[in-house]
Amino acid sequence: MTMTNTVNAPVDALLGALRRTSIIDLEQPRYAGAPTFAAHQPGFVYSLHRRHEPGLGRTSASGIIVTAEHSGTHIDALCHQAYEQEMFGGVQVNSQGQT
């Protein structure tokens, strides 16, 4: 095996694994009033700004979405959740970070 093949082997293995994967969309629609974990309320705010004043010719509307990073469906990494002040791997945490 040449040096180039040795270096590329992990990348080639990863690309091969990715080519064999499937994506399954589990996302749920986001809307005002959608179920949200209580600690992350309100979860979703949508504000529509209409600019349809007379005399402007072409007019438009634009929406702004403000949402918590935990809105919608997602899977948290093990290092992102704690149980009884302990993260995966025995890492102790408090409200200021790791202890």
OpenMM code with the backbone's topology and positions (N, CA, C; nanometers):
from openmm import Vec3, app, unit

residues = "MET THR MET THR ASN THR VAL ASN ALA PRO VAL ASP ALA LEU LEU GLY ALA LEU ARG ARG THR SER ILE ILE ASP LEU GLU GLN PRO ARG TYR ALA GLY ALA PRO THR PHE ALA ALA HIS GLN PRO GLY PHE VAL TYR SER LEU HIS ARG ARG HIS GLU PRO GLY LEU GLY ARG THR SER ALA SER GLY ILE ILE VAL THR ALA GLU HIS SER GLY THR HIS ILE ASP ALA LEU CYS HIS GLN ALA TYR GLU GLN GLU MET PHE GLY GLY VAL GLN VAL ASN SER GLN GLY GLN THR".split()
positions = [
    Vec3(0.0850, -0.1184, 0.0000),
    Vec3(0.0000, 0.0000, 0.0000),
    Vec3(0.0887, 0.1235, 0.0000),
    Vec3(0.0585, 0.2167, -0.0864),
    Vec3(0.1375, 0.3394, -0.0933),
    Vec3(0.0937, 0.4359, 0.0159),
    Vec3(0.1751, 0.5373, 0.0384),
    Vec3(0.1436, 0.6385, 0.1403),
    Vec3(0.0117, 0.7072, 0.1083),
    Vec3(-0.0148, 0.7379, -0.0180),
    Vec3(-0.1393, 0.8047, -0.0574),
    Vec3(-0.2591, 0.7175, -0.0239),
    Vec3(-0.2520, 0.5886, -0.0521),
    Vec3(-0.3631, 0.4987, -0.0206),
    Vec3(-0.3851, 0.4881, 0.1290),
    Vec3(-0.2787, 0.4891, 0.2080),
    Vec3(-0.2907, 0.4815, 0.3539),
    Vec3(-0.3622, 0.6049, 0.4084),
    Vec3(-0.3279, 0.7204, 0.3563),
    Vec3(-0.3894, 0.8450, 0.4018),
    Vec3(-0.5353, 0.8511, 0.3594),
    Vec3(-0.5671, 0.8067, 0.2388),
    Vec3(-0.7024, 0.8155, 0.1869),
    Vec3(-0.7953, 0.7061, 0.2381),
    Vec3(-0.7422, 0.5989, 0.2930),
    Vec3(-0.8249, 0.4854, 0.3353),
    Vec3(-0.9356, 0.5264, 0.4319),
    Vec3(-0.9093, 0.6024, 0.5382),
    Vec3(-1.0190, 0.6415, 0.6287),
    Vec3(-1.1241, 0.7275, 0.5590),
    Vec3(-1.0799, 0.8172, 0.4721),
    Vec3(-1.1732, 0.9028, 0.3995),
    Vec3(-1.2583, 0.8182, 0.3052),
    Vec3(-1.1950, 0.7260, 0.2345),
    Vec3(-1.2686, 0.6382, 0.1442),
    Vec3(-1.3692, 0.5525, 0.2204),
    Vec3(-1.3307, 0.5039, 0.3376),
    Vec3(-1.4222, 0.4235, 0.4191),
    Vec3(-1.5421, 0.5071, 0.4639),
    Vec3(-1.5179, 0.6303, 0.5064),
    Vec3(-1.6260, 0.7189, 0.5480),
    Vec3(-1.7194, 0.7494, 0.4309),
    Vec3(-1.6629, 0.7823, 0.3164),
    Vec3(-1.7460, 0.8117, 0.1997),
    Vec3(-1.8286, 0.6904, 0.1590),
    Vec3(-1.7701, 0.5724, 0.1683),
    Vec3(-1.8441, 0.4502, 0.1370),
    Vec3(-1.9612, 0.4306, 0.2322),
    Vec3(-1.9376, 0.4553, 0.3616),
    Vec3(-2.0450, 0.4417, 0.4607),
    Vec3(-2.1553, 0.5440, 0.4352),
    Vec3(-2.1179, 0.6666, 0.4018),
    Vec3(-2.2177, 0.7697, 0.3751),
    Vec3(-2.3012, 0.7372, 0.2522),
    Vec3(-2.2405, 0.6761, 0.1532),
    Vec3(-2.3153, 0.6393, 0.0318),
    Vec3(-2.4201, 0.5321, 0.0607),
    Vec3(-2.4010, 0.4546, 0.1658),
    Vec3(-2.4949, 0.3472, 0.1999),
    Vec3(-2.6026, 0.3919, 0.2989),
    Vec3(-2.6026, 0.5183, 0.3389),
    Vec3(-2.6980, 0.5655, 0.4392),
    Vec3(-2.8284, 0.6110, 0.3761),
    Vec3(-2.9281, 0.6223, 0.4604),
    Vec3(-3.0576, 0.6771, 0.4213),
    Vec3(-3.0894, 0.7931, 0.5132),
    Vec3(-3.1593, 0.8911, 0.4616),
    Vec3(-3.2045, 1.0038, 0.5420),
    Vec3(-3.3542, 0.9870, 0.5642),
    Vec3(-3.3930, 0.9909, 0.6908),
    Vec3(-3.5339, 0.9810, 0.7267),
    Vec3(-3.5718, 1.1122, 0.7946),
    Vec3(-3.6582, 1.1889, 0.7337),
    Vec3(-3.6980, 1.3190, 0.7854),
    Vec3(-3.8018, 1.3002, 0.8963),
    Vec3(-3.7667, 1.3370, 1.0180),
    Vec3(-3.8566, 1.3270, 1.1328),
    Vec3(-3.9087, 1.4642, 1.1764),
    Vec3(-3.8734, 1.5673, 1.1026),
    Vec3(-3.9120, 1.7035, 1.1394),
    Vec3(-4.0633, 1.7186, 1.1407),
    Vec3(-4.1108, 1.7934, 1.2365),
    Vec3(-4.2521, 1.8261, 1.2474),
    Vec3(-4.2715, 1.9718, 1.2074),
    Vec3(-4.3901, 2.0076, 1.1599),
    Vec3(-4.4142, 2.1482, 1.1237),
    Vec3(-4.3943, 2.2401, 1.2445),
    Vec3(-4.3389, 2.3558, 1.2201),
    Vec3(-4.3195, 2.4557, 1.3262),
    Vec3(-4.4276, 2.5616, 1.3111),
    Vec3(-4.4926, 2.5944, 1.4220),
    Vec3(-4.5982, 2.6945, 1.4189),
    Vec3(-4.6191, 2.7491, 1.5592),
    Vec3(-4.6742, 2.8694, 1.5681),
    Vec3(-4.7030, 2.9286, 1.6978),
    Vec3(-4.7996, 2.8376, 1.7724),
    Vec3(-4.7662, 2.8029, 1.8939),
    Vec3(-4.8498, 2.7151, 1.9738),
    Vec3(-4.8140, 2.5679, 1.9614),
    Vec3(-4.7127, 2.5352, 1.8803),
    Vec3(-4.6703, 2.3957, 1.8675),
    Vec3(-4.6173, 2.3463, 2.0020),
    Vec3(-4.6324, 2.2170, 2.0315),
    Vec3(-4.5809, 2.1639, 2.1578),
    Vec3(-4.4306, 2.1921, 2.1709),
    Vec3(-4.3920, 2.2455, 2.2850),
    Vec3(-4.2531, 2.2809, 2.3115),
    Vec3(-4.2200, 2.2430, 2.4550),
    Vec3(-4.1006, 2.1917, 2.4779),
    Vec3(-4.0537, 2.1611, 2.6121),
    Vec3(-4.0673, 2.2867, 2.6976),
    Vec3(-4.1242, 2.2733, 2.8153),
    Vec3(-4.1593, 2.3894, 2.8986),
    Vec3(-4.0427, 2.4853, 2.9226),
    Vec3(-3.9229, 2.4334, 2.9395),
    Vec3(-3.8073, 2.5195, 2.9653),
    Vec3(-3.7674, 2.6022, 2.8434),
    Vec3(-3.8220, 2.5700, 2.7272),
    Vec3(-3.7845, 2.6401, 2.6046),
    Vec3(-3.8983, 2.7230, 2.5461),
    Vec3(-3.9970, 2.7607, 2.6285),
    Vec3(-4.1087, 2.8426, 2.5825),
    Vec3(-4.0603, 2.9831, 2.5494),
    Vec3(-4.1155, 3.0559, 2.4541),
    Vec3(-4.2343, 3.0191, 2.3806),
    Vec3(-4.2072, 2.9219, 2.2678),
    Vec3(-4.0826, 2.9014, 2.2293),
    Vec3(-4.0499, 2.8016, 2.1292),
    Vec3(-4.0512, 2.8533, 1.9874),
    Vec3(-4.1470, 2.9393, 1.9541),
    Vec3(-4.1604, 2.9842, 1.8155),
    Vec3(-4.2364, 3.1157, 1.8130),
    Vec3(-4.1814, 3.2163, 1.7492),
    Vec3(-4.2501, 3.3434, 1.7293),
    Vec3(-4.2364, 3.3799, 1.5820),
    Vec3(-4.3483, 3.4074, 1.5182),
    Vec3(-4.3467, 3.4485, 1.3777),
    Vec3(-4.4097, 3.5864, 1.3680),
    Vec3(-4.3405, 3.6777, 1.3064),
    Vec3(-4.3911, 3.8134, 1.2896),
    Vec3(-4.3916, 3.8461, 1.1411),
    Vec3(-4.5080, 3.8801, 1.0888),
    Vec3(-4.5221, 3.9135, 0.9472),
    Vec3(-4.5230, 4.0641, 0.9313),
    Vec3(-4.4372, 4.1143, 0.8476),
    Vec3(-4.4284, 4.2571, 0.8197),
    Vec3(-4.4783, 4.2802, 0.6775),
    Vec3(-4.5933, 4.3424, 0.6658),
    Vec3(-4.6507, 4.3709, 0.5340),
    Vec3(-4.6110, 4.5115, 0.4909),
    Vec3(-4.5671, 4.5231, 0.3674),
    Vec3(-4.5285, 4.6527, 0.3113),
    Vec3(-4.6088, 4.6777, 0.1841),
    Vec3(-4.7397, 4.6840, 0.1995),
    Vec3(-4.8280, 4.7024, 0.0844),
    Vec3(-4.8929, 4.8404, 0.0867),
    Vec3(-4.8135, 4.9441, 0.1061),
    Vec3(-4.8658, 5.0794, 0.1087),
    Vec3(-4.8920, 5.1283, -0.0334),
    Vec3(-4.9991, 5.2067, -0.0536),
    Vec3(-5.0280, 5.2607, -0.1870),
    Vec3(-4.9173, 5.3542, -0.2333),
    Vec3(-4.8990, 5.3576, -0.3645),
    Vec3(-4.8029, 5.4498, -0.4227),
    Vec3(-4.6601, 5.3982, -0.4282),
    Vec3(-4.6361, 5.2768, -0.3800),
    Vec3(-4.4995, 5.2232, -0.3811),
    Vec3(-4.4710, 5.1375, -0.5040),
    Vec3(-4.5737, 5.1137, -0.5859),
    Vec3(-4.5519, 5.0235, -0.6994),
    Vec3(-4.5446, 4.8801, -0.6496),
    Vec3(-4.4324, 4.8176, -0.6723),
    Vec3(-4.4132, 4.6795, -0.6254),
    Vec3(-4.3992, 4.6791, -0.4737),
    Vec3(-4.4787, 4.5971, -0.4066),
    Vec3(-4.4721, 4.5872, -0.2609),
    Vec3(-4.4514, 4.4410, -0.2211),
    Vec3(-4.4237, 4.4192, -0.0931),
    Vec3(-4.3958, 4.2828, -0.0487),
    Vec3(-4.4312, 4.2654, 0.0987),
    Vec3(-4.4212, 4.1431, 0.1412),
    Vec3(-4.4353, 4.1089, 0.2823),
    Vec3(-4.3150, 4.0233, 0.3188),
    Vec3(-4.2743, 4.0321, 0.4435),
    Vec3(-4.1585, 3.9555, 0.4888),
    Vec3(-4.1840, 3.9067, 0.6301),
    Vec3(-4.1568, 3.7809, 0.6529),
    Vec3(-4.1755, 3.7237, 0.7851),
    Vec3(-4.0431, 3.7056, 0.8569),
    Vec3(-4.0492, 3.7162, 0.9878),
    Vec3(-3.9323, 3.6914, 1.0726),
    Vec3(-3.9672, 3.5768, 1.1659),
    Vec3(-3.8813, 3.4780, 1.1700),
    Vec3(-3.9007, 3.3631, 1.2592),
    Vec3(-3.7959, 3.3718, 1.3692),
    Vec3(-3.8410, 3.3681, 1.4937),
    Vec3(-3.7517, 3.3621, 1.6087),
    Vec3(-3.7852, 3.2327, 1.6817),
    Vec3(-3.6860, 3.1487, 1.6998),
    Vec3(-3.7118, 3.0196, 1.7616),
    Vec3(-3.5938, 2.9781, 1.8484),
    Vec3(-3.6217, 2.9053, 1.9504),
    Vec3(-3.5161, 2.8521, 2.0353),
    Vec3(-3.4403, 2.7442, 1.9597),
    Vec3(-3.3150, 2.7230, 1.9957),
    Vec3(-3.2368, 2.6214, 1.9267),
    Vec3(-3.2936, 2.4815, 1.9470),
    Vec3(-3.3803, 2.4640, 2.0450),
    Vec3(-3.4405, 2.3334, 2.0703),
    Vec3(-3.5831, 2.3232, 2.0179),
    Vec3(-3.6185, 2.4056, 1.9219),
    Vec3(-3.7523, 2.3950, 1.8663),
    Vec3(-3.7526, 2.2886, 1.7572),
    Vec3(-3.8696, 2.2362, 1.7281),
    Vec3(-3.8777, 2.1310, 1.6284),
    Vec3(-3.8225, 2.0003, 1.6820),
    Vec3(-3.8060, 1.9069, 1.5955),
    Vec3(-3.7548, 1.7757, 1.6359),
    Vec3(-3.6073, 1.7662, 1.6035),
    Vec3(-3.5326, 1.7076, 1.6935),
    Vec3(-3.3910, 1.6841, 1.6711),
    Vec3(-3.3418, 1.5819, 1.7729),
    Vec3(-3.2235, 1.5340, 1.7519),
    Vec3(-3.1618, 1.4389, 1.8449),
    Vec3(-3.0414, 1.5096, 1.9052),
    Vec3(-3.0378, 1.5161, 2.0378),
    Vec3(-2.9259, 1.5808, 2.1050),
    Vec3(-2.8054, 1.4884, 2.1113),
    Vec3(-2.6869, 1.5477, 2.1049),
    Vec3(-2.5633, 1.4731, 2.1255),
    Vec3(-2.5538, 1.4352, 2.2733),
    Vec3(-2.4818, 1.3288, 2.3020),
    Vec3(-2.4665, 1.2843, 2.4401),
    Vec3(-2.4035, 1.3921, 2.5282),
    Vec3(-2.3204, 1.4768, 2.4700),
    Vec3(-2.2543, 1.5811, 2.5485),
    Vec3(-2.3426, 1.7034, 2.5682),
    Vec3(-2.4695, 1.6949, 2.5285),
    Vec3(-2.5577, 1.8105, 2.5339),
    Vec3(-2.6668, 1.7962, 2.6391),
    Vec3(-2.6779, 1.6804, 2.6993),
    Vec3(-2.7805, 1.6542, 2.7994),
    Vec3(-2.7154, 1.6017, 2.9268),
    Vec3(-2.7746, 1.6351, 3.0399),
    Vec3(-2.7243, 1.5868, 3.1685),
    Vec3(-2.8389, 1.5269, 3.2476),
    Vec3(-2.8073, 1.4315, 3.3300),
    Vec3(-2.9040, 1.3711, 3.4214),
    Vec3(-2.8458, 1.3791, 3.5605),
    Vec3(-2.9182, 1.4439, 3.6505),
    Vec3(-2.8725, 1.4649, 3.7879),
    Vec3(-2.7312, 1.5243, 3.7907),
    Vec3(-2.7151, 1.6331, 3.7125),
    Vec3(-2.5905, 1.7105, 3.7068),
    Vec3(-2.4713, 1.6317, 3.6528),
    Vec3(-2.4978, 1.5280, 3.5737),
    Vec3(-2.3883, 1.4503, 3.5161),
    Vec3(-2.4162, 1.4227, 3.3685),
    Vec3(-2.3168, 1.4572, 3.2848),
    Vec3(-2.3274, 1.4283, 3.1425),
    Vec3(-2.2641, 1.2919, 3.1140),
    Vec3(-2.2820, 1.2461, 2.9902),
    Vec3(-2.2236, 1.1194, 2.9478),
    Vec3(-2.0744, 1.1177, 2.9784),
    Vec3(-2.0266, 1.0064, 3.0234),
    Vec3(-1.8846, 0.9941, 3.0544),
    Vec3(-1.8488, 1.0395, 3.1945),
    Vec3(-1.9520, 1.0703, 3.2772),
    Vec3(-1.9258, 1.1092, 3.4149),
    Vec3(-1.8848, 1.2543, 3.4338),
    Vec3(-1.9051, 1.3385, 3.3335),
    Vec3(-1.8682, 1.4798, 3.3436),
    Vec3(-1.9730, 1.5515, 3.4289),
    Vec3(-1.9285, 1.6094, 3.5385),
    Vec3(-2.0165, 1.6814, 3.6289),
    Vec3(-2.0402, 1.8226, 3.5760),
    Vec3(-2.1636, 1.8714, 3.5843),
    Vec3(-2.1985, 2.0048, 3.5366),
    Vec3(-2.2838, 2.0798, 3.6385),
    Vec3(-2.2867, 2.2127, 3.6224),
    Vec3(-2.3792, 2.2971, 3.6982),
    Vec3(-2.4250, 2.4084, 3.6056),
    Vec3(-2.4978, 2.5050, 3.6564),
    Vec3(-2.5524, 2.6092, 3.5697),
    Vec3(-2.4463, 2.6971, 3.5056),
    Vec3(-2.3232, 2.6958, 3.5562),
    Vec3(-2.2145, 2.7735, 3.4981),
    Vec3(-2.1305, 2.6928, 3.3999),
    Vec3(-2.1533, 2.5645, 3.3869),
    Vec3(-2.0750, 2.4806, 3.2953),
    Vec3(-2.0258, 2.3559, 3.3657),
    Vec3(-1.9074, 2.3098, 3.3249),
    Vec3(-1.8496, 2.1896, 3.3848),
    Vec3(-1.7922, 2.2218, 3.5216),
    Vec3(-1.7955, 2.1216, 3.6079),
    Vec3(-1.7367, 2.1392, 3.7416),
    Vec3(-1.6098, 2.0610, 3.7549),
] * unit.nanometer
topology = app.Topology()
chain = topology.addChain("A")
for resn in residues:
    res = topology.addResidue(resn, chain)
    for name in ("N", "CA", "C"):
        topology.addAtom(name, app.Element.getBySymbol(name[0]), res)
